[in-house]
Amino acid sequence: MDTVLENLILELNRGTQVLTVLNILRDEQYGYALLQKLNDNDISIEAGTLYPLLRRLEKQNLLVSSWDKLEPRPRKYYKISNYGEEVLKKLKTEWSKIVKSMMNVLEV
């Protein structure tokens, strides 16, 4: 695949990452488990992209986190906040509009 196409595909995927992560985090997950769940669903995202995204979403009050220190290795768990739920609902509505418009334009 040529570089231009690869970059365009990456750009398309980046546009869906917030929506995807917020939706999956309706159930509490720690970072690595979230990464695995994304990969299991054929959603390619690198750890170097995911963790900064999680920190940004938490800073924007879209996620809340807590540490589980009972495991031998502490894990930070993330879950969507109440505000994040409101934002997710609106993002889903916008996503549906985008998909509908694109289907019309692409005549699929």
CNS distance restraints for C-alpha pairs under 8 A (distance, minus, plus):
assign (resid   1 and name CA) (resid   5 and name CA) 6.77 0.50 0.50
assign (resid   1 and name CA) (resid   6 and name CA) 6.65 0.50 0.50
assign (resid   2 and name CA) (resid   6 and name CA) 6.28 0.50 0.50
assign (resid   3 and name CA) (resid   7 and name CA) 6.08 0.50 0.50
assign (resid   4 and name CA) (resid   8 and name CA) 6.27 0.50 0.50
assign (resid   5 and name CA) (resid   9 and name CA) 6.17 0.50 0.50
assign (resid   6 and name CA) (resid  10 and name CA) 6.22 0.50 0.50
assign (resid   7 and name CA) (resid  11 and name CA) 6.17 0.50 0.50
assign (resid   8 and name CA) (resid  12 and name CA) 6.29 0.50 0.50
assign (resid   9 and name CA) (resid  13 and name CA) 6.25 0.50 0.50
assign (resid  10 and name CA) (resid  14 and name CA) 6.14 0.50 0.50
assign (resid  11 and name CA) (resid  15 and name CA) 6.53 0.50 0.50
assign (resid  12 and name CA) (resid  16 and name CA) 7.15 0.50 0.50
assign (resid  13 and name CA) (resid  17 and name CA) 6.59 0.50 0.50
assign (resid  16 and name CA) (resid  20 and name CA) 6.12 0.50 0.50
assign (resid  17 and name CA) (resid  21 and name CA) 5.99 0.50 0.50
assign (resid  18 and name CA) (resid  22 and name CA) 5.99 0.50 0.50
assign (resid  18 and name CA) (resid  53 and name CA) 7.88 0.50 0.50
assign (resid  19 and name CA) (resid  23 and name CA) 6.13 0.50 0.50
assign (resid  19 and name CA) (resid  88 and name CA) 6.68 0.50 0.50
assign (resid  19 and name CA) (resid  91 and name CA) 6.70 0.50 0.50
assign (resid  19 and name CA) (resid  92 and name CA) 7.39 0.50 0.50
assign (resid  20 and name CA) (resid  24 and name CA) 6.22 0.50 0.50
assign (resid  21 and name CA) (resid  25 and name CA) 6.02 0.50 0.50
assign (resid  22 and name CA) (resid  26 and name CA) 6.78 0.50 0.50
assign (resid  22 and name CA) (resid  62 and name CA) 7.89 0.50 0.50
assign (resid  22 and name CA) (resid  63 and name CA) 7.88 0.50 0.50
assign (resid  22 and name CA) (resid  80 and name CA) 6.15 0.50 0.50
assign (resid  22 and name CA) (resid  84 and name CA) 7.21 0.50 0.50
assign (resid  22 and name CA) (resid  85 and name CA) 7.95 0.50 0.50
assign (resid  22 and name CA) (resid  88 and name CA) 6.58 0.50 0.50
assign (resid  23 and name CA) (resid  88 and name CA) 6.99 0.50 0.50
assign (resid  24 and name CA) (resid  34 and name CA) 7.81 0.50 0.50
assign (resid  25 and name CA) (resid  29 and name CA) 6.45 0.50 0.50
assign (resid  25 and name CA) (resid  78 and name CA) 6.78 0.50 0.50
assign (resid  25 and name CA) (resid  79 and name CA) 4.99 0.50 0.50
assign (resid  25 and name CA) (resid  80 and name CA) 5.45 0.50 0.50
assign (resid  26 and name CA) (resid  79 and name CA) 6.01 0.50 0.50
assign (resid  26 and name CA) (resid  80 and name CA) 5.48 0.50 0.50
assign (resid  27 and name CA) (resid  79 and name CA) 6.31 0.50 0.50
assign (resid  27 and name CA) (resid  80 and name CA) 7.84 0.50 0.50
assign (resid  28 and name CA) (resid  77 and name CA) 6.31 0.50 0.50
assign (resid  28 and name CA) (resid  78 and name CA) 5.53 0.50 0.50
assign (resid  28 and name CA) (resid  79 and name CA) 4.59 0.50 0.50
assign (resid  28 and name CA) (resid  80 and name CA) 7.74 0.50 0.50
assign (resid  29 and name CA) (resid  33 and name CA) 6.14 0.50 0.50
assign (resid  29 and name CA) (resid  34 and name CA) 5.85 0.50 0.50
assign (resid  29 and name CA) (resid  77 and name CA) 5.27 0.50 0.50
assign (resid  29 and name CA) (resid  78 and name CA) 5.50 0.50 0.50
assign (resid  29 and name CA) (resid  79 and name CA) 6.74 0.50 0.50
assign (resid  30 and name CA) (resid  34 and name CA) 6.15 0.50 0.50
assign (resid  30 and name CA) (resid  75 and name CA) 6.36 0.50 0.50
assign (resid  30 and name CA) (resid  76 and name CA) 5.57 0.50 0.50
assign (resid  30 and name CA) (resid  77 and name CA) 4.13 0.50 0.50
assign (resid  30 and name CA) (resid  78 and name CA) 5.92 0.50 0.50
assign (resid  31 and name CA) (resid  35 and name CA) 6.19 0.50 0.50
assign (resid  31 and name CA) (resid  50 and name CA) 7.94 0.50 0.50
assign (resid  31 and name CA) (resid  51 and name CA) 7.10 0.50 0.50
assign (resid  31 and name CA) (resid  76 and name CA) 7.09 0.50 0.50
assign (resid  31 and name CA) (resid  77 and name CA) 6.94 0.50 0.50
assign (resid  31 and name CA) (resid  78 and name CA) 7.51 0.50 0.50
assign (resid  32 and name CA) (resid  36 and name CA) 6.22 0.50 0.50
assign (resid  33 and name CA) (resid  37 and name CA) 6.13 0.50 0.50
assign (resid  34 and name CA) (resid  38 and name CA) 6.15 0.50 0.50
assign (resid  35 and name CA) (resid  39 and name CA) 6.22 0.50 0.50
assign (resid  35 and name CA) (resid  45 and name CA) 7.37 0.50 0.50
assign (resid  35 and name CA) (resid  46 and name CA) 7.90 0.50 0.50
assign (resid  35 and name CA) (resid  47 and name CA) 7.04 0.50 0.50
assign (resid  35 and name CA) (resid  50 and name CA) 7.50 0.50 0.50
assign (resid  36 and name CA) (resid  40 and name CA) 5.95 0.50 0.50
assign (resid  37 and name CA) (resid  41 and name CA) 6.34 0.50 0.50
assign (resid  38 and name CA) (resid  42 and name CA) 6.47 0.50 0.50
assign (resid  38 and name CA) (resid  43 and name CA) 5.01 0.50 0.50
assign (resid  38 and name CA) (resid  44 and name CA) 6.85 0.50 0.50
assign (resid  38 and name CA) (resid  45 and name CA) 7.41 0.50 0.50
assign (resid  39 and name CA) (resid  43 and name CA) 5.15 0.50 0.50
assign (resid  39 and name CA) (resid  44 and name CA) 5.77 0.50 0.50
assign (resid  39 and name CA) (resid  45 and name CA) 7.44 0.50 0.50
assign (resid  45 and name CA) (resid  49 and name CA) 6.55 0.50 0.50
assign (resid  45 and name CA) (resid  50 and name CA) 6.56 0.50 0.50
assign (resid  46 and name CA) (resid  50 and name CA) 6.16 0.50 0.50
assign (resid  47 and name CA) (resid  51 and name CA) 6.03 0.50 0.50
assign (resid  48 and name CA) (resid  52 and name CA) 6.98 0.50 0.50
assign (resid  49 and name CA) (resid  53 and name CA) 6.28 0.50 0.50
assign (resid  50 and name CA) (resid  54 and name CA) 6.17 0.50 0.50
assign (resid  51 and name CA) (resid  55 and name CA) 6.31 0.50 0.50
assign (resid  52 and name CA) (resid  56 and name CA) 6.11 0.50 0.50
assign (resid  53 and name CA) (resid  57 and name CA) 6.10 0.50 0.50
assign (resid  54 and name CA) (resid  58 and name CA) 6.11 0.50 0.50
assign (resid  54 and name CA) (resid  63 and name CA) 7.70 0.50 0.50
assign (resid  54 and name CA) (resid  78 and name CA) 7.99 0.50 0.50
assign (resid  55 and name CA) (resid  59 and name CA) 6.11 0.50 0.50
assign (resid  56 and name CA) (resid  60 and name CA) 6.20 0.50 0.50
assign (resid  57 and name CA) (resid  61 and name CA) 6.35 0.50 0.50
assign (resid  57 and name CA) (resid  62 and name CA) 5.24 0.50 0.50
assign (resid  57 and name CA) (resid  63 and name CA) 5.77 0.50 0.50
assign (resid  58 and name CA) (resid  62 and name CA) 5.57 0.50 0.50
assign (resid  58 and name CA) (resid  63 and name CA) 4.46 0.50 0.50
assign (resid  58 and name CA) (resid  64 and name CA) 5.91 0.50 0.50
assign (resid  58 and name CA) (resid  65 and name CA) 7.53 0.50 0.50
assign (resid  59 and name CA) (resid  63 and name CA) 7.86 0.50 0.50
assign (resid  61 and name CA) (resid  81 and name CA) 6.93 0.50 0.50
assign (resid  61 and name CA) (resid  83 and name CA) 6.90 0.50 0.50
assign (resid  61 and name CA) (resid  84 and name CA) 6.98 0.50 0.50
assign (resid  62 and name CA) (resid  80 and name CA) 6.00 0.50 0.50
assign (resid  62 and name CA) (resid  81 and name CA) 5.41 0.50 0.50
assign (resid  62 and name CA) (resid  82 and name CA) 7.65 0.50 0.50
assign (resid  62 and name CA) (resid  83 and name CA) 5.86 0.50 0.50
assign (resid  62 and name CA) (resid  84 and name CA) 3.94 0.50 0.50
assign (resid  62 and name CA) (resid  85 and name CA) 7.68 0.50 0.50
assign (resid  62 and name CA) (resid  87 and name CA) 7.72 0.50 0.50
assign (resid  63 and name CA) (resid  78 and name CA) 6.41 0.50 0.50
assign (resid  63 and name CA) (resid  79 and name CA) 5.52 0.50 0.50
assign (resid  63 and name CA) (resid  80 and name CA) 4.38 0.50 0.50
assign (resid  63 and name CA) (resid  81 and name CA) 4.86 0.50 0.50
assign (resid  63 and name CA) (resid  84 and name CA) 6.29 0.50 0.50
assign (resid  64 and name CA) (resid  78 and name CA) 5.75 0.50 0.50
assign (resid  64 and name CA) (resid  79 and name CA) 5.47 0.50 0.50
assign (resid  64 and name CA) (resid  80 and name CA) 6.18 0.50 0.50
assign (resid  64 and name CA) (resid  81 and name CA) 5.67 0.50 0.50
assign (resid  65 and name CA) (resid  76 and name CA) 6.52 0.50 0.50
assign (resid  65 and name CA) (resid  77 and name CA) 5.34 0.50 0.50
assign (resid  65 and name CA) (resid  78 and name CA) 4.43 0.50 0.50
assign (resid  65 and name CA) (resid  79 and name CA) 6.31 0.50 0.50
assign (resid  66 and name CA) (resid  76 and name CA) 5.64 0.50 0.50
assign (resid  66 and name CA) (resid  77 and name CA) 5.31 0.50 0.50
assign (resid  66 and name CA) (resid  78 and name CA) 6.77 0.50 0.50
assign (resid  67 and name CA) (resid  74 and name CA) 6.65 0.50 0.50
assign (resid  67 and name CA) (resid  75 and name CA) 5.63 0.50 0.50
assign (resid  67 and name CA) (resid  76 and name CA) 4.44 0.50 0.50
assign (resid  67 and name CA) (resid  77 and name CA) 6.07 0.50 0.50
assign (resid  68 and name CA) (resid  74 and name CA) 5.56 0.50 0.50
assign (resid  68 and name CA) (resid  75 and name CA) 5.25 0.50 0.50
assign (resid  68 and name CA) (resid  76 and name CA) 6.31 0.50 0.50
assign (resid  68 and name CA) (resid  77 and name CA) 7.23 0.50 0.50
assign (resid  69 and name CA) (resid  73 and name CA) 7.08 0.50 0.50
assign (resid  69 and name CA) (resid  74 and name CA) 4.49 0.50 0.50
assign (resid  69 and name CA) (resid  75 and name CA) 6.71 0.50 0.50
assign (resid  70 and name CA) (resid  74 and name CA) 6.91 0.50 0.50
assign (resid  71 and name CA) (resid  75 and name CA) 7.54 0.50 0.50
assign (resid  80 and name CA) (resid  84 and name CA) 5.45 0.50 0.50
assign (resid  80 and name CA) (resid  85 and name CA) 6.43 0.50 0.50
assign (resid  81 and name CA) (resid  85 and name CA) 6.20 0.50 0.50
assign (resid  82 and name CA) (resid  86 and name CA) 6.57 0.50 0.50
assign (resid  83 and name CA) (resid  87 and name CA) 6.32 0.50 0.50
assign (resid  84 and name CA) (resid  88 and name CA) 5.91 0.50 0.50
assign (resid  85 and name CA) (resid  89 and name CA) 6.19 0.50 0.50
assign (resid  86 and name CA) (resid  90 and name CA) 6.55 0.50 0.50
assign (resid  87 and name CA) (resid  91 and name CA) 6.07 0.50 0.50
assign (resid  88 and name CA) (resid  92 and name CA) 6.04 0.50 0.50
assign (resid  89 and name CA) (resid  93 and name CA) 6.42 0.50 0.50
assign (resid  90 and name CA) (resid  94 and name CA) 6.26 0.50 0.50
assign (resid  91 and name CA) (resid  95 and name CA) 5.94 0.50 0.50
assign (resid  92 and name CA) (resid  96 and name CA) 6.14 0.50 0.50
assign (resid  93 and name CA) (resid  97 and name CA) 6.46 0.50 0.50
assign (resid  94 and name CA) (resid  98 and name CA) 6.23 0.50 0.50
assign (resid  95 and name CA) (resid  99 and name CA) 6.12 0.50 0.50
assign (resid  96 and name CA) (resid 100 and name CA) 6.12 0.50 0.50
assign (resid  97 and name CA) (resid 101 and name CA) 6.10 0.50 0.50
assign (resid  98 and name CA) (resid 102 and name CA) 5.99 0.50 0.50
assign (resid  99 and name CA) (resid 103 and name CA) 6.00 0.50 0.50
assign (resid 100 and name CA) (resid 104 and name CA) 6.33 0.50 0.50
assign (resid 101 and name CA) (resid 105 and name CA) 6.22 0.50 0.50
assign (resid 102 and name CA) (resid 106 and name CA) 5.82 0.50 0.50
assign (resid 103 and name CA) (resid 107 and name CA) 5.64 0.50 0.50
assign (resid 103 and name CA) (resid 108 and name CA) 5.58 0.50 0.50
assign (resid 104 and name CA) (resid 108 and name CA) 7.09 0.50 0.50
